[in-house]
Amino acid sequence: YLAALPVEVTQELMARGQERFGIYCGVCHGMGGKGDGAVSRRAQKLEMATWVQPADLHTDLVKVQPPGQIFETMTNGIRTMPGYARQIPVQDRWAIVLYLQALQRASAGE
């Protein structure tokens, strides 16, 4: 996996990542990345037996992943999460990785 972002980090890329995270990731993972998005809350309220809680993106398991691994997860999916290669362009996926890293750092008080 790539250990560093292969794109230039800019404020515009960060803003794009935040926007795209909100559109594609936040509905399940929550805007704060805690796995408590609107879709997840609704599924739990309906007591859907087949629903799998989305990952909390602030766990050590996720935080230690290199950027390339997060990118691959978005691209191809993992477990019950579908891949988003067709919906999210490559540049936007890297923008989301950048934003997620910033979200994780902010949550950790860094």
NORSULSUL-V503420 format. One record per backbone hydrogen bond with DSSP energy under -1.0 kcal/mol. CO is the residue of the C=O (numbers start at 1). NH is the residue of the N-H. Records with the same first field share a line. If there is no record, write none. Layout:
BEGIN
CO = NH ; NH
END
This chain:
BEGIN
2 = 68
10 = 14
11 = 15
12 = 16
13 = 17
14 = 18
15 = 19
16 = 20
17 = 21
18 = 22
19 = 23
20 = 24
21 = 25 ; 26
25 = 28 ; 29
26 = 30
27 = 39
28 = 37
29 = 35 ; 36
30 = 33
33 = 57
37 = 41
38 = 42
39 = 43
40 = 44
41 = 45
42 = 46
43 = 48
48 = 51
56 = 59
59 = 63
60 = 64
62 = 65
66 = 69 ; 70
67 = 71
68 = 72
69 = 73
70 = 74
71 = 75
72 = 76
73 = 77
74 = 84
75 = 85
78 = 81
81 = 78
84 = 88
89 = 93
90 = 94
91 = 95
92 = 96
93 = 97
94 = 98
95 = 99
96 = 100
97 = 101
98 = 102
99 = 103
100 = 104
101 = 105
102 = 106
103 = 107
104 = 108
105 = 110
106 = 109
END
